[in-house]
Amino acid sequence: MIKIIFSAIVLTAVVGCTKEKTAVTEKTETKDSVIVQKPATSSAPIVADGLKVLSPDDAAKFLNTKNDTLYVTNFFATWCGPCVREIPHFKDKIAEVKGQPVKISFVSLDTKSAWEKDVPKFVEKQGIQGNTYLLDGGSLDEAFFSKNFKEWNGSAIPFTYMRKGDKTDEYLGMMTPEILDSKIKSFK
């Protein structure tokens, strides 16, 4: 049993570290607004340290927000090494784009059992608690992924999704500061 669990962890780490894909889809923008919208979480329960839980429907609404704000959404888990290593790049970018129409958010796909203790402690240590939402990765099915993403099927993380109007970009794998900067600049 231990060998099976260890093999699953190693396989997940290898896939998360080596599988990098990008897909860019560009369409004409149809609706613009300078108002930065937050995920519809008014009915979402708040757990430890003010972190909000997104339902799959709330997450879909947020991912499909279309206006002139660039939304950068990074899907991660506290146990994912590449995810942890890229968070400082996103934190630096948050400080750099402050006051600009760019919203960087993190979505934890950790299990519900980690929501009360592990995730709040992790996001506090990383300094991203104000930008982090919880989403039960186990509640996401194939329809969620096919409806919201062109390429990502949920098989590996880290994953970053960007949207501004109708233009989107998907990136599977760990982002370097250069890749993150380049992708954000491509939306200007």
PASEBA-1860 file (N, C-alpha, C; in nm, 3 decimals):
! residues 188
1> MIKIIFSA> 0.083/-0.119/0.000/0.000/0.000/0.000/0.087/0.125/0.000 ~ 0.194/0.124/0.080/0.284/0.239/0.086/0.350/0.261/-0.050 ~ 0.386/0.154/-0.118/0.447/0.166/-0.251/0.351/0.231/-0.349 ~ 0.223/0.198/-0.341/0.124/0.255/-0.432/0.108/0.404/-0.406 ~ 0.098/0.441/-0.279/0.084/0.583/-0.243/0.208/0.660/-0.285 ~ 0.326/0.604/-0.256/0.450/0.671/-0.293/0.459/0.686/-0.446 ~ 0.422/0.582/-0.519/0.425/0.589/-0.666/0.331/0.697/-0.718 ~ 0.213/0.708/-0.658/0.117/0.811/-0.701/0.172/0.951/-0.676
9> IVLTAVVG> 0.237/0.971/-0.562/0.295/1.102/-0.530/0.407/1.135/-0.627 ~ 0.495/1.041/-0.652/0.606/1.064/-0.744/0.554/1.093/-0.884 ~ 0.456/1.017/-0.930/0.399/1.038/-1.063/0.338/1.177/-1.073 ~ 0.264/1.219/-0.970/0.204/1.353/-0.971/0.311/1.460/-0.977 ~ 0.417/1.445/-0.900/0.526/1.543/-0.900/0.594/1.550/-1.037 ~ 0.619/1.435/-1.097/0.685/1.432/-1.228/0.597/1.497/-1.334 ~ 0.470/1.463/-1.335/0.378/1.521/-1.434/0.367/1.671/-1.412 ~ 0.355/1.713/-1.287/0.343/1.855/-1.256/0.468/1.932/-1.292
17> CTKEKTAV> 0.584/1.869/-1.282/0.709/1.938/-1.311/0.743/1.940/-1.459 ~ 0.707/1.837/-1.532/0.755/1.827/-1.669/0.653/1.861/-1.776 ~ 0.527/1.853/-1.745/0.425/1.873/-1.847/0.391/2.020/-1.856 ~ 0.443/2.086/-1.958/0.416/2.228/-1.977/0.354/2.248/-2.114 ~ 0.235/2.302/-2.115/0.166/2.331/-2.240/0.117/2.474/-2.235 ~ 0.108/2.533/-2.351/0.045/2.664/-2.358/-0.057/2.662/-2.469 ~ -0.162/2.734/-2.446/-0.264/2.748/-2.549/-0.318/2.889/-2.539 ~ -0.319/2.957/-2.650/-0.371/3.093/-2.651/-0.490/3.098/-2.744
25> TEKTETKD> -0.597/3.153/-2.695/-0.717/3.169/-2.775/-0.749/3.316/-2.778 ~ -0.769/3.370/-2.895/-0.799/3.512/-2.906/-0.929/3.531/-2.983 ~ -1.018/3.611/-2.923/-1.144/3.644/-2.986/-1.162/3.794/-2.971 ~ -1.261/3.847/-3.035/-1.289/3.989/-3.021/-1.357/4.016/-2.889 ~ -1.314/4.123/-2.822/-1.375/4.159/-2.696/-1.513/4.217/-2.722 ~ -1.609/4.177/-2.640/-1.745/4.224/-2.661/-1.795/4.310/-2.546 ~ -1.732/4.301/-2.431/-1.781/4.375/-2.316/-1.661/4.422/-2.235 ~ -1.652/4.550/-2.211/-1.540/4.604/-2.135/-1.591/4.677/-2.012
33> SVIVQKPA> -1.513/4.673/-1.908/-1.544/4.745/-1.786/-1.416/4.762/-1.708 ~ -1.399/4.874/-1.642/-1.280/4.895/-1.562/-1.300/4.849/-1.419 ~ -1.418/4.799/-1.386/-1.446/4.753/-1.251/-1.386/4.615/-1.232 ~ -1.306/4.599/-1.128/-1.249/4.469/-1.097/-1.354/4.391/-1.020 ~ -1.396/4.277/-1.076/-1.497/4.197/-1.012/-1.432/4.084/-0.935 ~ -1.491/4.049/-0.821/-1.445/3.937/-0.742/-1.537/3.819/-0.766 ~ -1.492/3.697/-0.735/-1.579/3.582/-0.752/-1.707/3.599/-0.671 ~ -1.815/3.544/-0.725/-1.943/3.552/-0.655/-1.939/3.457/-0.536
41> TSSAPIVA> -1.901/3.509/-0.420/-1.884/3.424/-0.303/-1.967/3.471/-0.186 ~ -2.068/3.552/-0.207/-2.145/3.605/-0.096/-2.208/3.494/-0.013 ~ -2.246/3.384/-0.075/-2.305/3.274/0.000/-2.202/3.167/0.034 ~ -2.079/3.187/-0.008/-1.975/3.088/0.019/-1.933/3.094/0.165 ~ -1.914/2.978/0.225/-1.870/2.979/0.365/-1.727/3.030/0.377 ~ -1.702/3.100/0.485/-1.567/3.146/0.513/-1.509/3.050/0.616 ~ -1.389/3.000/0.589/-1.324/2.909/0.683/-1.211/2.984/0.752 ~ -1.122/2.915/0.814/-1.016/2.974/0.895/-0.945/3.088/0.822
49> DGLKVLSP> -0.916/3.192/0.897/-0.842/3.308/0.848/-0.908/3.379/0.730 ~ -1.038/3.369/0.718/-1.110/3.446/0.616/-1.102/3.391/0.476 ~ -1.049/3.273/0.455/-1.044/3.216/0.321/-1.185/3.177/0.278 ~ -1.218/3.204/0.154/-1.352/3.176/0.103/-1.351/3.052/0.016 ~ -1.459/2.978/0.025/-1.477/2.856/-0.052/-1.555/2.889/-0.179 ~ -1.504/2.846/-0.292/-1.575/2.860/-0.419/-1.641/2.728/-0.453 ~ -1.763/2.735/-0.496/-1.826/2.616/-0.553/-1.777/2.607/-0.698 ~ -1.793/2.494/-0.763/-1.755/2.487/-0.905/-1.829/2.593/-0.989
57> DDAAKFLN> -1.955/2.622/-0.957/-2.029/2.725/-1.030/-1.970/2.864/-1.007 ~ -1.934/2.895/-0.880/-1.870/3.024/-0.850/-1.738/3.037/-0.926 ~ -1.661/2.929/-0.928/-1.532/2.930/-0.997/-1.554/2.954/-1.147 ~ -1.652/2.889/-1.205/-1.681/2.906/-1.348/-1.720/3.049/-1.379 ~ -1.803/3.109/-1.295/-1.843/3.249/-1.316/-1.722/3.340/-1.312 ~ -1.635/3.320/-1.214/-1.515/3.401/-1.202/-1.423/3.383/-1.322 ~ -1.401/3.259/-1.362/-1.312/3.230/-1.475/-1.362/3.290/-1.605 ~ -1.491/3.310/-1.616/-1.550/3.362/-1.738/-1.583/3.510/-1.732
65> TKNDTLYV> -1.531/3.580/-1.633/-1.552/3.725/-1.624/-1.486/3.791/-1.744 ~ -1.563/3.875/-1.813/-1.511/3.938/-1.935/-1.523/4.089/-1.922 ~ -1.410/4.155/-1.911/-1.402/4.301/-1.914/-1.258/4.338/-1.947 ~ -1.219/4.462/-1.923/-1.084/4.502/-1.961/-0.981/4.482/-1.850 ~ -1.017/4.406/-1.748/-0.922/4.368/-1.644/-0.860/4.235/-1.682 ~ -0.731/4.221/-1.660/-0.663/4.093/-1.682/-0.674/4.013/-1.553 ~ -0.737/3.897/-1.561/-0.749/3.807/-1.447/-0.647/3.695/-1.464 ~ -0.559/3.681/-1.367/-0.458/3.576/-1.366/-0.494/3.484/-1.249
73> TNFFATWC> -0.531/3.361/-1.279/-0.575/3.268/-1.175/-0.481/3.149/-1.174 ~ -0.415/3.130/-1.060/-0.319/3.022/-1.044/-0.379/2.912/-0.957 ~ -0.388/2.792/-1.012/-0.439/2.676/-0.939/-0.320/2.602/-0.880 ~ -0.326/2.574/-0.749/-0.213/2.514/-0.679/-0.262/2.421/-0.568 ~ -0.168/2.354/-0.505/-0.193/2.279/-0.382/-0.071/2.296/-0.293 ~ -0.092/2.292/-0.163/0.017/2.317/-0.069/0.126/2.210/-0.077 ~ 0.091/2.090/-0.121/0.186/1.979/-0.128/0.262/1.974/-0.260 ~ 0.232/2.062/-0.352/0.291/2.061/-0.486/0.418/2.147/-0.489
81> GPCVREIP> 0.533/2.082/-0.504/0.661/2.154/-0.504/0.671/2.264/-0.609 ~ 0.640/2.237/-0.737/0.647/2.343/-0.838/0.552/2.458/-0.807 ~ 0.437/2.427/-0.749/0.340/2.532/-0.713/0.401/2.625/-0.609 ~ 0.462/2.567/-0.508/0.522/2.646/-0.400/0.636/2.732/-0.454 ~ 0.716/2.678/-0.545/0.830/2.752/-0.598/0.790/2.869/-0.686 ~ 0.672/2.864/-0.748/0.633/2.975/-0.836/0.556/3.085/-0.764 ~ 0.505/3.060/-0.646/0.426/3.161/-0.575/0.501/3.293/-0.555 ~ 0.630/3.292/-0.518/0.701/3.422/-0.504/0.700/3.505/-0.633
89> HFKDKIAE> 0.702/3.441/-0.749/0.697/3.515/-0.876/0.564/3.589/-0.888 ~ 0.456/3.521/-0.851/0.324/3.583/-0.856/0.313/3.696/-0.753 ~ 0.369/3.674/-0.633/0.367/3.780/-0.530/0.441/3.904/-0.578 ~ 0.556/3.886/-0.640/0.631/4.000/-0.694/0.548/4.073/-0.800 ~ 0.479/3.997/-0.883/0.398/4.057/-0.990/0.279/4.133/-0.931 ~ 0.220/4.081/-0.823/0.109/4.151/-0.757/0.154/4.290/-0.714 ~ 0.272/4.298/-0.654/0.325/4.428/-0.610/0.355/4.518/-0.729 ~ 0.407/4.461/-0.836/0.445/4.537/-0.955/0.324/4.598/-1.027
97> VKGQPVKI> 0.212/4.526/-1.031/0.096/4.573/-1.108/-0.008/4.643/-1.021 ~ 0.026/4.670/-0.897/-0.069/4.736/-0.806/-0.121/4.865/-0.869 ~ -0.251/4.883/-0.866/-0.315/5.001/-0.924/-0.347/4.986/-1.072 ~ -0.306/4.877/-1.133/-0.335/4.851/-1.274/-0.453/4.755/-1.283 ~ -0.519/4.747/-1.396/-0.633/4.655/-1.410/-0.589/4.509/-1.429 ~ -0.520/4.459/-1.327/-0.472/4.321/-1.326/-0.506/4.263/-1.189 ~ -0.573/4.148/-1.187/-0.608/4.082/-1.062/-0.549/3.942/-1.063 ~ -0.461/3.918/-0.967/-0.397/3.787/-0.955/-0.458/3.715/-0.835
105> SFVSLDTK> -0.510/3.595/-0.861/-0.575/3.515/-0.758/-0.514/3.375/-0.756 ~ -0.524/3.313/-0.640/-0.478/3.176/-0.622/-0.599/3.091/-0.584 ~ -0.608/2.972/-0.640/-0.715/2.879/-0.606/-0.650/2.751/-0.556 ~ -0.670/2.724/-0.427/-0.616/2.602/-0.367/-0.706/2.485/-0.401 ~ -0.646/2.380/-0.454/-0.719/2.257/-0.485/-0.693/2.149/-0.380 ~ -0.643/2.192/-0.264/-0.620/2.098/-0.155/-0.752/2.034/-0.111 ~ -0.743/1.917/-0.049/-0.863/1.850/0.000/-0.926/1.929/0.114 ~ -1.054/1.905/0.135/-1.127/1.976/0.241/-1.063/1.955/0.377
113> SAWEKDVP> -1.002/1.840/0.398/-0.941/1.813/0.529/-0.824/1.909/0.558 ~ -0.768/1.970/0.455/-0.657/2.064/0.474/-0.703/2.209/0.487 ~ -0.831/2.234/0.465/-0.882/2.371/0.462/-0.878/2.441/0.598 ~ -0.898/2.370/0.705/-0.905/2.433/0.837/-0.768/2.469/0.893 ~ -0.666/2.390/0.864/-0.537/2.411/0.928/-0.423/2.434/0.829 ~ -0.400/2.336/0.740/-0.284/2.341/0.652/-0.287/2.458/0.553 ~ -0.398/2.475/0.485/-0.405/2.581/0.383/-0.395/2.720/0.446 ~ -0.471/2.750/0.552/-0.456/2.884/0.612/-0.314/2.913/0.659
121> KFVEKQGI> -0.248/2.814/0.718/-0.110/2.832/0.764/-0.017/2.856/0.644 ~ -0.038/2.780/0.538/0.044/2.793/0.417/0.027/2.930/0.352 ~ -0.097/2.973/0.331/-0.118/3.101/0.261/-0.072/3.220/0.346 ~ -0.082/3.205/0.479/-0.029/3.311/0.566/0.123/3.319/0.553 ~ 0.188/3.204/0.557/0.334/3.200/0.543/0.378/3.257/0.408 ~ 0.303/3.228/0.303/0.335/3.277/0.169/0.294/3.422/0.149 ~ 0.206/3.474/0.236/0.160/3.612/0.223/0.057/3.631/0.113 ~ -0.024/3.529/0.087/-0.122/3.537/-0.021/-0.265/3.517/0.028
129> QGNTYLLD> -0.289/3.531/0.159/-0.422/3.502/0.211/-0.532/3.590/0.152 ~ -0.504/3.715/0.120/-0.605/3.802/0.063/-0.638/3.772/-0.082 ~ -0.560/3.687/-0.145/-0.578/3.656/-0.287/-0.614/3.510/-0.311 ~ -0.641/3.434/-0.204/-0.657/3.289/-0.217/-0.800/3.245/-0.190 ~ -0.846/3.152/-0.272/-0.978/3.090/-0.259/-0.959/2.940/-0.250 ~ -1.057/2.874/-0.190/-1.054/2.729/-0.177/-1.155/2.667/-0.273 ~ -1.113/2.563/-0.341/-1.201/2.491/-0.433/-1.172/2.343/-0.415 ~ -1.274/2.268/-0.384/-1.258/2.125/-0.362/-1.230/2.057/-0.496
137> GGSLDEAF> -1.102/2.025/-0.518/-1.062/1.961/-0.643/-1.137/1.832/-0.670 ~ -1.177/1.764/-0.563/-1.251/1.639/-0.577/-1.392/1.658/-0.630 ~ -1.443/1.782/-0.624/-1.579/1.807/-0.672/-1.581/1.849/-0.819 ~ -1.464/1.856/-0.881/-1.456/1.900/-1.020/-1.460/1.779/-1.112 ~ -1.550/1.783/-1.208/-1.562/1.672/-1.301/-1.515/1.715/-1.440 ~ -1.518/1.622/-1.532/-1.474/1.647/-1.669/-1.549/1.763/-1.733 ~ -1.677/1.776/-1.702/-1.758/1.884/-1.758/-1.707/2.021/-1.713 ~ -1.663/2.032/-1.588/-1.608/2.159/-1.538/-1.487/2.201/-1.621
145> FSKNFKEW> -1.397/2.107/-1.645/-1.276/2.139/-1.720/-1.306/2.169/-1.867 ~ -1.389/2.088/-1.930/-1.417/2.111/-2.072/-1.497/2.240/-2.094 ~ -1.576/2.279/-1.999/-1.655/2.402/-2.010/-1.570/2.527/-1.991 ~ -1.467/2.519/-1.907/-1.392/2.638/-1.867/-1.253/2.652/-1.929 ~ -1.199/2.545/-1.985/-1.062/2.549/-2.036/-1.052/2.482/-2.173 ~ -0.960/2.531/-2.254/-0.936/2.471/-2.386/-0.848/2.347/-2.373 ~ -0.744/2.356/-2.288/-0.643/2.250/-2.280/-0.644/2.173/-2.148 ~ -0.661/2.242/-2.037/-0.642/2.180/-1.906/-0.757/2.086/-1.872
153> NGSAIPFT> -0.719/1.964/-1.833/-0.820/1.865/-1.793/-0.810/1.833/-1.644 ~ -0.730/1.909/-1.571/-0.718/1.890/-1.427/-0.621/1.782/-1.386 ~ -0.547/1.726/-1.481/-0.460/1.613/-1.449/-0.331/1.652/-1.378 ~ -0.292/1.779/-1.384/-0.167/1.820/-1.321/-0.176/1.967/-1.282 ~ -0.095/2.004/-1.185/-0.079/2.142/-1.142/0.070/2.167/-1.123 ~ 0.116/2.288/-1.120/0.042/2.413/-1.121/-0.014/2.443/-1.261 ~ -0.123/2.519/-1.258/-0.189/2.561/-1.381/-0.229/2.706/-1.365 ~ -0.203/2.786/-1.467/-0.239/2.928/-1.463/-0.328/2.961/-1.582
161> YMRKGDKT> -0.438/3.027/-1.550/-0.537/3.067/-1.651/-0.545/3.219/-1.651 ~ -0.537/3.278/-1.770/-0.545/3.424/-1.783/-0.659/3.459/-1.877 ~ -0.731/3.565/-1.841/-0.841/3.612/-1.925/-0.847/3.764/-1.917 ~ -0.863/3.822/-2.034/-0.894/3.965/-2.046/-0.992/3.975/-2.161 ~ -1.116/4.012/-2.130/-1.219/4.012/-2.233/-1.240/3.870/-2.283 ~ -1.229/3.850/-2.413/-1.245/3.717/-2.471/-1.112/3.647/-2.499 ~ -1.002/3.716/-2.474/-0.870/3.655/-2.496/-0.830/3.576/-2.371 ~ -0.786/3.453/-2.392/-0.743/3.368/-2.282/-0.607/3.307/-2.309
169> DEYLGMMT> -0.543/3.263/-2.203/-0.416/3.192/-2.213/-0.414/3.087/-2.102 ~ -0.366/2.969/-2.134/-0.354/2.861/-2.037/-0.210/2.816/-2.033 ~ -0.160/2.793/-1.911/-0.022/2.748/-1.896/-0.017/2.638/-1.791 ~ 0.027/2.521/-1.830/0.041/2.409/-1.740/0.188/2.392/-1.707 ~ 0.222/2.398/-1.581/0.360/2.384/-1.536/0.402/2.505/-1.456 ~ 0.522/2.498/-1.401/0.573/2.606/-1.317/0.616/2.725/-1.402 ~ 0.570/2.843/-1.364/0.606/2.965/-1.435/0.732/3.027/-1.374 ~ 0.821/3.067/-1.461/0.935/3.146/-1.419/0.891/3.292/-1.421
177> PEILDSKI> 0.967/3.381/-1.359/0.930/3.523/-1.366/0.923/3.573/-1.510 ~ 1.012/3.523/-1.595/1.015/3.566/-1.735/0.890/3.523/-1.811 ~ 0.848/3.400/-1.789/0.727/3.350/-1.856/0.606/3.428/-1.808 ~ 0.593/3.448/-1.677/0.480/3.523/-1.623/0.477/3.664/-1.679 ~ 0.590/3.730/-1.681/0.598/3.866/-1.734/0.559/3.870/-1.882 ~ 0.609/3.776/-1.959/0.581/3.770/-2.101/0.431/3.747/-2.127 ~ 0.372/3.658/-2.053/0.230/3.628/-2.072/0.143/3.747/-2.035 ~ 0.176/3.816/-1.927/0.099/3.934/-1.887/0.115/4.044/-1.992
185> KSFK> 0.235/4.064/-2.042/0.258/4.166/-2.145/0.183/4.134/-2.274 ~ 0.160/4.008/-2.302/0.090/3.970/-2.426/-0.056/4.015/-2.424 ~ -0.109/4.051/-2.308/-0.246/4.096/-2.298/-0.260/4.248/-2.311 ~ -0.150/4.320/-2.321/-0.158/4.468/-2.330/-0.183/4.514/-2.470
END
